[in-house]
């Protein structure tokens, strides 16, 4: 439709790869406390020390923190941990954690023969965890084949966020019965900055519900029941982001979540998490997502809530291209790459709808095989619920016309209050009306060659190439530090979690990374 110049598109991807490569090298050369904890979670550790005076401390944190204190994490956590299990004749990692909490374990890096034995035992344990992930992926495929996917695209994506997992289940079931295809459980505010994952089911949270393994299990089980009731597979989404990105990715794979928010720069820009920490963690988490068959959702829509949606449109395209390269390098295929963008142009701007169509169509044509996630208006929702409902209708229409894959339901009370169930019901009706009324309209939608929409799309792509060229010259980390994306300036040596980044030693061992890189099962 847009007649994009294939040479310009190829140049954009080449520049994105060149801009990303130095960061990939840094990610490969480092580990983090979260990567090491995720590895032990795959190896089977669960539970928490409930007797700690400051509150429950997950056993995985206890082990990783103590290993780091005793002998460092430059060699990885598995060799000292599994060597200690053998030395003390312990039957599980949980027993090891209990002994650690009691002060009975002194971790060390053993000699080479003992290290090889420990690494072999760790590989066996991690492989067992990955086989659970593999079984869950196969189970999802069976359920989709049996129950069917939603009959239309885009899929309808709706948020629940009560703070209580049991109440979330009630709202999610109601949403699925009303027509939602994907249920996203919003995390409690601030969880992305916790350097641990809470244990168990939770019944409190501010503006969201804690992401825990048990909460994942509860929601997935409930949506399996509803899937059988409504006759289509209902997907479940949560957040693999923040300081525990790798761990939450693992827990999502172990509990058969279907989608996870996972962006290469969101935590850096909007949560002030250290850039190196984020890039190391996102590479490992995306390898887990690739293994689990989990669709990731990236966060480019957030740039347009802090920067102008017209002036900064090309930064969205640049981020999408970078996210694509980081995803491919980690093993994620296009069909799992839910690149994000949003309907956030100020509605008072002349020709705003045509501009939105140009931006959305550019994303669709640049990434034809990716399940793009289209986000509704939030920045310019004023509290006028009637205008907000109309604006959401225009957003839904743009999604249909430009072939978006995942459509997050816009609420008329968005950014004003937490929407009531009645608001959600009206929002789903809005989406369903537009999807039904305009179902085949895309085949009649052909922007004029050289017209307003085509020219705008070409302009944004050209500006993206120019920015990528500058990023290649200056470096991606410097571009992030300069406020290139979302106007946020984040230096590479600053930010939360920086002290959790460790440079790997030559003898570093991590069976999870080895198995994920190779695709092996043993």
Backbone torsions as a table, in degrees:
resi	resn	phi	psi	omega
1	UNK	NA	-38.8	-174.8
2	UNK	-93.6	-11.1	-180.0
3	UNK	53.4	50.8	179.0
4	UNK	-66.9	141.3	178.8
5	UNK	-71.3	116.9	-177.8
6	UNK	-61.1	-29.3	177.8
7	UNK	-68.6	-38.0	177.9
8	UNK	-67.2	-41.5	178.4
9	UNK	-62.8	-43.7	179.0
10	UNK	-63.4	-39.6	177.3
11	UNK	-62.3	-41.8	179.1
12	UNK	-59.6	-44.6	-179.0
13	UNK	-69.8	-37.4	178.0
14	UNK	-63.2	-43.7	179.7
15	UNK	-66.4	-38.6	178.1
16	UNK	-62.1	-41.4	178.7
17	UNK	-64.2	-41.7	179.8
18	UNK	-67.6	-36.8	178.7
19	UNK	-68.6	-35.1	-176.1
20	UNK	-81.7	-26.3	-170.3
21	UNK	-57.8	-45.1	178.4
22	UNK	-60.5	-34.1	179.0
23	UNK	-71.0	-37.5	176.1
24	UNK	-61.8	-41.7	178.5
25	UNK	-61.3	-41.6	177.7
26	UNK	-63.1	-43.7	-179.4
27	UNK	-61.8	-39.8	-179.8
28	UNK	-68.8	-27.0	-175.9
29	UNK	-87.9	-4.5	-176.3
30	UNK	-128.8	158.2	167.7
31	UNK	-125.2	175.6	176.6
32	UNK	-138.3	165.8	176.6
33	UNK	-61.4	-32.1	-179.4
34	UNK	-71.4	-38.2	175.7
35	UNK	-63.0	-42.6	-179.6
36	UNK	-66.9	-39.0	177.0
37	UNK	-65.6	-41.2	179.0
38	UNK	-60.9	-37.4	179.2
39	UNK	-63.7	-44.5	178.0
40	UNK	-67.6	-31.7	175.7
41	UNK	-65.1	-40.0	174.7
42	UNK	-63.3	-31.7	179.8
43	UNK	-78.1	-6.4	170.3
44	UNK	116.8	-0.6	-178.8
45	UNK	-71.7	136.6	177.3
46	UNK	-143.7	171.6	172.8
47	UNK	89.0	178.4	-176.0
48	UNK	-147.4	156.9	174.6
49	UNK	-81.8	99.2	-174.7
50	UNK	-82.5	-5.3	-178.4
51	UNK	-96.2	5.0	-177.9
52	UNK	-72.8	137.5	-173.7
53	UNK	-64.4	-25.8	-178.8
54	UNK	-91.6	6.4	-177.8
55	UNK	114.3	174.3	-178.3
56	UNK	-61.2	134.1	175.4
57	UNK	-117.9	118.4	179.4
58	UNK	-54.6	139.3	179.8
59	UNK	-57.7	-34.0	-177.9
60	UNK	-65.4	-37.6	175.1
61	UNK	-65.2	-41.3	179.6
62	UNK	-58.0	-46.3	-177.2
63	UNK	-68.7	-49.7	-176.0
64	UNK	-63.3	-43.2	-179.0
65	UNK	-64.8	-37.8	-179.1
66	UNK	-72.9	-39.6	175.1
67	UNK	-58.8	-44.5	179.7
68	UNK	-61.8	-40.1	-180.0
69	UNK	-66.1	-38.8	-174.4
70	UNK	-81.6	-44.1	-173.1
71	UNK	-142.6	9.4	178.7
72	UNK	80.8	167.7	178.6
73	UNK	-113.0	11.0	-178.8
74	UNK	-61.0	-27.9	178.6
75	UNK	-96.1	1.3	-175.7
76	UNK	91.2	165.9	-177.1
77	UNK	-88.1	-24.7	-167.6
78	UNK	-70.7	-37.6	-177.7
79	UNK	-64.6	-54.1	177.6
80	UNK	-63.1	-34.2	-178.4
81	UNK	-69.7	-49.8	-177.7
82	UNK	-74.2	-26.1	172.6
83	UNK	-66.5	-42.0	178.6
84	UNK	-64.8	-38.2	176.6
85	UNK	-59.0	-42.6	179.9
86	UNK	-68.3	-44.3	-178.7
87	UNK	-60.2	-37.5	-175.1
88	UNK	-102.5	8.1	176.9
89	UNK	53.3	50.4	-180.0
90	UNK	-98.6	143.8	-173.3
91	UNK	-91.1	-11.8	-177.7
92	UNK	-155.4	163.3	176.3
93	UNK	-66.6	-30.6	177.9
94	UNK	-65.9	-41.0	174.9
95	UNK	-61.9	-38.9	177.5
96	UNK	-62.1	-41.9	-179.7
97	UNK	-64.9	-41.8	178.8
98	UNK	-62.4	-42.9	178.1
99	UNK	-66.0	-34.9	177.2
100	UNK	-63.4	-46.7	179.6
101	UNK	-61.7	-30.2	179.7
102	UNK	-82.9	-0.2	178.8
103	UNK	76.8	22.8	-175.0
104	UNK	-95.8	-4.4	-174.4
105	UNK	-117.3	132.5	170.3
106	UNK	-116.7	108.8	-176.4
107	UNK	-79.9	147.7	177.4
108	UNK	-155.5	165.1	173.6
109	UNK	-90.4	114.4	-176.5
110	UNK	-77.8	176.5	175.8
111	UNK	-68.1	172.7	-169.0
112	UNK	-61.3	-42.8	-178.1
113	UNK	-63.7	-46.0	178.8
114	UNK	-65.5	-35.6	178.2
115	UNK	-64.4	-40.0	178.2
116	UNK	-64.2	-40.0	177.8
117	UNK	-63.2	-43.4	-180.0
118	UNK	-64.5	-42.8	-179.7
119	UNK	-64.6	-36.3	178.4
120	UNK	-66.3	-42.9	178.6
121	UNK	-64.6	-40.6	178.6
122	UNK	-63.9	-41.4	-179.7
123	UNK	-61.4	-40.8	178.4
124	UNK	-61.7	-43.1	-179.2
125	UNK	-68.3	-43.4	-179.9
126	UNK	-66.3	-39.6	178.9
127	UNK	-61.0	-35.5	177.1
128	UNK	-63.2	-42.2	177.2
129	UNK	-63.0	-41.5	179.5
130	UNK	-67.7	-30.0	175.9
131	UNK	-67.0	-32.0	173.2
132	UNK	-64.0	-43.0	176.2
133	UNK	-59.7	-43.5	179.9
134	UNK	-63.1	-41.5	179.2
135	UNK	-64.6	-38.2	178.6
136	UNK	-64.8	-39.0	177.6
137	UNK	-63.5	-42.9	178.8
138	UNK	-64.9	-38.2	178.3
139	UNK	-64.3	-40.6	176.4
140	UNK	-59.2	-46.9	-179.7
141	UNK	-58.7	-40.1	179.7
142	UNK	-66.1	-42.2	-179.2
143	UNK	-67.1	-40.3	177.4
144	UNK	-63.4	-41.5	179.0
145	UNK	-64.5	-37.1	-177.0
146	UNK	-79.8	-44.3	-173.9
147	UNK	-93.1	-28.5	179.2
148	UNK	94.3	152.7	172.9
149	UNK	-84.0	165.7	173.0
150	UNK	-54.8	144.6	-174.6
151	UNK	-72.1	-14.6	-175.1
152	UNK	-129.7	160.2	166.3
153	UNK	-119.1	145.2	4.5
154	UNK	-75.2	154.0	171.1
155	UNK	-68.7	142.8	-178.4
156	UNK	-90.2	119.6	-173.0
157	UNK	-112.5	122.1	-176.2
158	UNK	-129.9	144.3	-175.1
159	UNK	-97.8	139.3	164.5
160	UNK	-120.0	149.0	-172.7
161	UNK	-165.0	65.8	-176.0
162	UNK	-94.8	-23.2	-172.5
163	UNK	97.5	-20.1	-178.7
164	UNK	-115.4	118.4	-175.3
165	UNK	-61.1	-34.0	179.9
166	UNK	-67.9	-39.6	176.7
167	UNK	-69.9	-35.4	175.0
168	UNK	-56.6	-41.2	-179.8
169	UNK	-61.7	-42.7	179.0
170	UNK	-61.2	-47.1	-179.6
171	UNK	-66.3	-39.6	-179.2
172	UNK	-64.6	-42.2	179.3
173	UNK	-63.6	-41.3	177.9
174	UNK	-63.1	-41.1	-179.8
175	UNK	-64.6	-42.4	-179.8
176	UNK	-64.2	-40.4	179.2
177	UNK	-66.8	-28.3	179.8
178	UNK	-82.4	-10.3	176.3
179	UNK	129.9	-3.7	179.0
180	UNK	-68.7	140.8	179.6
181	UNK	-102.3	-24.2	-177.4
182	UNK	-133.2	131.7	176.9
183	UNK	-111.0	122.8	177.8
184	UNK	-109.1	124.8	178.2
185	UNK	-96.8	110.2	-178.9
186	UNK	-70.0	137.9	178.2
187	UNK	-76.1	152.0	174.8
188	UNK	-58.3	139.3	-178.4
189	UNK	-54.2	129.9	176.7
190	UNK	91.9	-8.2	-177.7
191	UNK	-63.6	-28.8	-179.1
192	UNK	-61.9	-19.0	-178.9
193	UNK	-99.3	2.1	172.2
194	UNK	-81.6	133.1	179.5
195	UNK	-94.8	37.1	174.3
196	UNK	-159.1	158.8	176.9
197	UNK	-106.4	120.4	179.1
198	UNK	-58.8	158.3	179.7
199	UNK	-104.5	148.0	169.1
200	UNK	83.6	177.8	176.3
201	UNK	-73.8	142.6	-178.4
202	UNK	-122.1	147.2	-175.9
203	UNK	-129.1	20.6	175.5
204	UNK	-149.2	152.0	179.3
205	UNK	171.5	153.1	-178.6
206	UNK	-101.9	118.0	178.7
207	UNK	59.4	25.1	178.6
208	UNK	167.3	177.6	-176.8
209	UNK	-118.2	139.4	-177.8
210	UNK	-60.1	139.5	173.7
211	UNK	-82.9	108.9	176.5
212	UNK	-134.4	162.7	179.7
213	UNK	-62.5	-40.3	-179.2
214	UNK	-68.4	-40.2	176.1
215	UNK	-62.6	-38.6	175.9
216	UNK	-59.8	-46.1	-177.8
217	UNK	-61.8	-43.6	-178.6
218	UNK	-62.6	-48.0	-177.2
219	UNK	-68.0	-41.2	-179.7
220	UNK	-64.2	-41.9	178.3
221	UNK	-63.4	-41.8	179.4
222	UNK	-64.8	-41.2	-179.8
223	UNK	-72.8	-25.0	171.5
224	UNK	-64.3	-42.0	177.5
225	UNK	-62.6	-45.0	-179.6
226	UNK	-67.2	-35.8	178.5
227	UNK	-57.5	-44.0	178.9
228	UNK	-66.5	-33.6	179.9
229	UNK	-69.0	-44.4	-173.9
230	UNK	-92.0	-9.8	175.0
231	UNK	79.0	27.6	172.1
232	UNK	-155.5	151.7	-176.2
233	UNK	-75.7	121.4	178.9
234	UNK	-93.5	122.4	-178.9
235	UNK	-88.0	151.0	-178.3
236	UNK	-120.6	135.8	-176.4
237	UNK	-122.9	144.6	168.5
238	UNK	-145.8	-163.6	-168.8
239	UNK	-117.5	113.1	169.3
240	UNK	-100.2	77.7	-178.1
241	UNK	-149.6	176.7	179.8
242	UNK	82.4	-162.9	-174.7
243	UNK	-73.2	-14.5	179.6
244	UNK	-114.5	26.8	-176.9
245	UNK	-48.6	-51.3	-177.8
246	UNK	-64.1	-40.1	-179.7
247	UNK	-63.7	-44.9	-177.8
248	UNK	-68.0	-32.4	174.0
249	UNK	-61.1	-44.3	178.6
250	UNK	-62.4	-46.2	-179.2
251	UNK	-63.5	-36.3	175.7
252	UNK	-63.3	-40.3	177.4
253	UNK	-67.4	-36.9	-179.2
254	UNK	-72.5	-21.0	-178.5
255	UNK	-114.1	13.5	176.1
256	UNK	58.7	45.8	164.9
257	UNK	-71.0	157.7	-172.0
258	UNK	-107.9	-28.9	179.6
259	UNK	-140.4	150.5	174.9
260	UNK	-145.9	135.6	174.6
261	UNK	-69.1	126.3	-173.7
262	UNK	-157.3	98.9	-176.4
263	UNK	-116.5	145.6	-176.1
264	UNK	-72.3	-23.0	-175.0
265	UNK	-127.9	-6.4	-175.3
266	UNK	-57.1	-48.6	-178.3
267	UNK	-62.0	-33.9	178.1
268	UNK	-66.1	-51.2	-170.6
269	UNK	-76.4	-42.5	-168.8
270	UNK	-109.5	-6.0	175.4
271	UNK	-125.7	2.5	178.5
272	UNK	54.0	42.4	173.3
273	UNK	-88.4	141.8	-176.0
274	UNK	-52.4	133.1	-177.5
275	UNK	-59.1	-43.6	-178.4
276	UNK	-64.9	-45.0	177.4
277	UNK	-53.9	-45.5	-176.8
278	UNK	-65.5	-44.7	-177.3
279	UNK	-69.0	-35.9	176.1
280	UNK	-65.1	-47.9	-177.6
281	UNK	-65.8	-38.9	-177.2
282	UNK	-69.5	-31.8	178.6
283	UNK	-64.0	-47.9	179.6
284	UNK	-63.7	-44.4	-177.6
285	UNK	-62.4	-37.2	179.8
286	UNK	-71.5	-29.8	173.0
287	UNK	-64.3	-38.9	176.3
288	UNK	-65.5	-44.9	178.9
289	UNK	-59.8	-41.0	179.3
290	UNK	-61.1	-43.1	-179.8
291	UNK	-65.8	-38.7	-175.5
292	UNK	-83.0	-9.8	-176.3
293	UNK	70.4	30.3	-178.9
294	UNK	-90.7	129.4	175.3
295	UNK	-76.3	126.3	175.6
296	UNK	-90.0	150.5	173.0
297	UNK	-116.9	121.5	179.4
298	UNK	-90.6	171.2	-165.6
299	UNK	-116.8	32.0	-177.6
300	UNK	-61.2	-24.2	179.3
301	UNK	-58.0	-28.9	-176.9
302	UNK	-66.8	-28.7	179.8
303	UNK	-59.0	-33.2	-173.5
304	UNK	-83.2	-3.4	173.4
305	UNK	-90.0	-15.8	178.3
306	UNK	-112.9	-28.6	177.4
307	UNK	-111.3	162.8	-179.7
308	UNK	-69.3	132.4	-173.2
309	UNK	-69.1	-20.5	176.2
310	UNK	-88.4	-53.1	-177.8
311	UNK	-63.0	-33.4	-174.7
312	UNK	-101.7	13.5	-177.1
313	UNK	-57.5	-37.8	-177.3
314	UNK	-68.7	-25.1	177.7
315	UNK	-69.2	-30.0	174.2
316	UNK	-63.6	-46.9	179.6
317	UNK	-62.7	-41.3	178.0
318	UNK	-61.4	-46.5	179.6
319	UNK	-63.1	-39.8	177.1
320	UNK	-60.2	-43.0	179.7
321	UNK	-66.6	-38.9	176.5
322	UNK	-66.6	-44.6	178.1
323	UNK	-60.4	-39.0	177.7
324	UNK	-60.7	-46.7	-178.3
325	UNK	-66.3	-45.3	178.1
326	UNK	-59.2	-39.0	-179.8
327	UNK	-66.8	-48.0	179.7
328	UNK	-61.0	-41.6	-179.2
329	UNK	-63.0	-32.0	179.3
330	UNK	-86.2	-1.2	176.1
331	UNK	100.7	4.5	178.9
332	UNK	-81.6	123.9	176.7
333	UNK	-79.9	168.0	-177.5
334	UNK	-56.2	-36.5	-175.5
335	UNK	-69.0	-9.1	175.8
336	UNK	-109.8	11.4	-172.2
337	UNK	-106.0	86.7	-178.9
338	UNK	-85.0	75.5	-179.4
339	UNK	-64.1	141.2	-174.9
340	UNK	-100.6	152.4	167.3
341	UNK	-162.5	176.1	-167.9
342	UNK	-150.0	158.4	178.1
343	UNK	-95.8	78.5	-169.9
344	UNK	-125.5	15.1	177.1
345	UNK	-71.6	139.3	177.6
346	UNK	-55.7	121.0	-175.9
347	UNK	-64.5	-13.3	177.0
348	UNK	-82.4	-10.0	178.2
349	UNK	-68.2	130.4	177.4
350	UNK	-56.8	139.4	178.5
351	UNK	62.3	28.0	-175.7
352	UNK	-59.6	-38.2	-178.5
353	UNK	-68.0	-37.9	177.9
354	UNK	-65.6	-38.5	176.8
355	UNK	-63.6	-42.6	177.9
356	UNK	-61.2	-41.8	178.7
357	UNK	-62.7	-41.1	179.5
358	UNK	-61.7	-45.3	-177.8
359	UNK	-67.6	-42.9	-179.1
360	UNK	-66.5	-40.8	-179.6
361	UNK	-68.6	-35.1	176.3
362	UNK	-60.3	-46.2	178.9
363	UNK	-61.4	-42.1	-178.0
364	UNK	-64.0	-39.4	-176.9
365	UNK	-81.0	-28.0	175.9
366	UNK	-71.1	-31.8	-174.7
367	UNK	-129.0	68.7	-170.6
368	UNK	-65.5	-24.7	-176.3
369	UNK	-103.5	3.0	-178.4
370	UNK	-91.4	140.5	176.2
371	UNK	-79.4	79.7	-173.6
372	UNK	-60.2	139.9	177.9
373	UNK	-106.9	118.2	-173.4
374	UNK	-103.2	122.3	-173.3
375	UNK	-102.2	145.0	-174.8
376	UNK	-81.4	170.8	177.6
377	UNK	-67.4	136.3	174.8
378	UNK	-133.9	-43.0	-173.3
379	UNK	-60.7	-35.4	-174.7
380	UNK	-109.1	21.1	170.4
381	UNK	-79.5	125.5	-167.2
382	UNK	-105.5	-9.5	-170.5
383	UNK	102.6	-13.1	172.5
384	UNK	-78.2	96.5	-171.7
385	UNK	-65.8	-27.4	-179.3
386	UNK	-71.4	-46.3	176.8
387	UNK	-66.5	-38.7	178.8
388	UNK	-60.0	-41.1	178.8
389	UNK	-65.0	-39.1	176.9
390	UNK	-65.1	-43.6	-179.9
391	UNK	-62.1	-40.2	176.3
392	UNK	-63.0	-35.1	176.8
393	UNK	-63.9	-40.5	175.7
394	UNK	-64.1	-40.3	176.7
395	UNK	-60.0	-46.4	179.3
396	UNK	-61.3	-41.0	179.6
397	UNK	-64.4	-41.6	177.7
398	UNK	-61.6	-38.0	178.3
399	UNK	-62.2	-40.7	178.6
400	UNK	-69.1	-46.2	-176.2
401	UNK	-63.1	-32.8	-174.5
402	UNK	-104.1	8.2	172.5
403	UNK	68.5	39.3	176.4
404	UNK	-68.6	156.0	-173.8
405	UNK	-99.0	-38.8	-177.1
406	UNK	-128.4	124.2	-175.5
407	UNK	-118.5	110.1	177.6
408	UNK	-75.4	127.1	-172.8
409	UNK	-68.2	123.0	175.5
410	UNK	-81.3	140.6	-178.4
411	UNK	-108.8	140.3	-179.8
412	UNK	-67.1	-22.4	177.6
413	UNK	-101.0	15.8	179.5
414	UNK	-54.3	136.5	175.9
415	UNK	68.1	10.4	177.7
416	UNK	-114.6	-57.0	175.4
417	UNK	-140.2	167.6	170.3
418	UNK	-68.8	120.1	-172.7
419	UNK	-60.3	140.3	174.4
420	UNK	-76.1	166.8	176.2
421	UNK	-57.8	-36.5	179.3
422	UNK	-64.1	-36.8	177.0
423	UNK	-64.2	-41.3	-179.4
424	UNK	-65.5	-39.7	179.2
425	UNK	-62.3	-45.9	178.3
426	UNK	-63.1	-38.0	-179.6
427	UNK	-64.7	-42.4	178.2
428	UNK	-65.8	-37.9	176.9
429	UNK	-61.9	-39.5	177.7
430	UNK	-58.6	-50.3	-180.0
431	UNK	-60.0	-48.5	-175.0
432	UNK	-64.8	-36.7	177.0
433	UNK	-61.2	-48.5	-177.6
434	UNK	-65.3	-42.8	-179.8
435	UNK	-62.1	-36.6	179.3
436	UNK	-75.8	-45.8	-174.8
437	UNK	-70.7	-32.6	-175.4
438	UNK	-113.9	23.6	-171.0
439	UNK	-51.9	-45.6	-176.2
440	UNK	-103.5	12.9	-172.8
441	UNK	-67.2	-23.5	-177.4
442	UNK	-60.6	-33.0	-178.6
443	UNK	-68.7	-18.6	177.5
444	UNK	-97.3	-4.8	-175.1
445	UNK	-93.6	106.3	-179.5
446	UNK	-133.8	95.2	178.9
447	UNK	-54.6	141.0	-177.7
448	UNK	-61.7	131.9	174.8
449	UNK	-57.2	129.2	-178.4
450	UNK	74.6	6.5	-179.9
451	UNK	-83.9	-172.7	-173.9
452	UNK	-56.6	-49.9	-175.6
453	UNK	-65.5	-46.7	-179.7
454	UNK	-63.0	-44.9	-179.9
455	UNK	-61.1	-41.7	-179.9
456	UNK	-64.2	-43.1	179.4
457	UNK	-62.3	-43.6	178.3
458	UNK	-63.5	-37.9	179.1
459	UNK	-63.1	-46.2	-178.6
460	UNK	-64.0	-42.4	178.5
461	UNK	-62.5	-42.5	178.6
462	UNK	-62.5	-40.9	177.8
463	UNK	-66.2	-33.8	177.5
464	UNK	-65.9	-41.2	178.1
465	UNK	-63.4	-43.1	178.9
466	UNK	-61.1	-42.5	179.8
467	UNK	-67.3	-41.5	178.0
468	UNK	-61.5	-38.7	177.6
469	UNK	-61.2	-40.4	177.8
470	UNK	-67.5	-39.2	-180.0
471	UNK	-64.9	-37.8	177.1
472	UNK	-61.3	-41.5	-179.5
473	UNK	-69.3	-43.6	-171.8
474	UNK	-92.5	-23.5	-176.6
475	UNK	100.9	138.6	-178.0
476	UNK	-63.7	-41.3	-179.6
477	UNK	-62.1	-38.4	177.3
478	UNK	-68.3	-36.7	178.3
479	UNK	-63.2	-40.6	177.6
480	UNK	-65.1	-41.2	179.8
481	UNK	-64.9	-28.7	-177.5
482	UNK	-83.4	-3.4	-179.9
483	UNK	83.6	26.6	-178.4
484	UNK	-63.8	-35.7	-174.7
485	UNK	-110.2	119.9	176.6
486	UNK	64.4	15.3	178.7
487	UNK	65.9	12.0	-179.2
488	UNK	-94.5	128.8	179.7
489	UNK	-102.5	115.7	-175.1
490	UNK	-131.2	99.1	180.0
491	UNK	-65.8	149.3	-175.2
492	UNK	-68.6	-20.0	-178.8
493	UNK	-100.5	9.6	-179.3
494	UNK	-118.3	179.1	173.6
495	UNK	101.3	161.1	-177.5
496	UNK	-68.9	142.1	176.4
497	UNK	84.9	3.3	-179.3
498	UNK	-60.7	-32.6	-178.7
499	UNK	-73.8	-5.5	177.4
500	UNK	-96.2	11.5	179.2
501	UNK	-100.3	133.2	-176.9
502	UNK	-132.0	131.8	174.4
503	UNK	-75.9	134.2	-177.1
504	UNK	-72.6	141.0	169.9
505	UNK	-79.7	165.4	178.9
506	UNK	-59.6	-31.5	-176.6
507	UNK	-95.8	19.3	179.8
508	UNK	-58.9	136.4	179.3
509	UNK	-128.9	131.6	173.9
510	UNK	-149.2	100.7	-177.6
511	UNK	-64.1	-27.1	177.9
512	UNK	-64.6	-47.2	177.9
513	UNK	-61.1	-41.8	-178.9
514	UNK	-63.0	-45.4	-178.0
515	UNK	-70.5	-36.9	179.2
516	UNK	-69.9	-38.5	178.3
517	UNK	-63.8	-41.1	-173.3
518	UNK	-90.7	-18.6	-175.0
519	UNK	76.9	11.1	-178.0
520	UNK	-72.9	161.3	179.1
521	UNK	-113.2	-7.7	178.8
522	UNK	-137.5	NA	NA
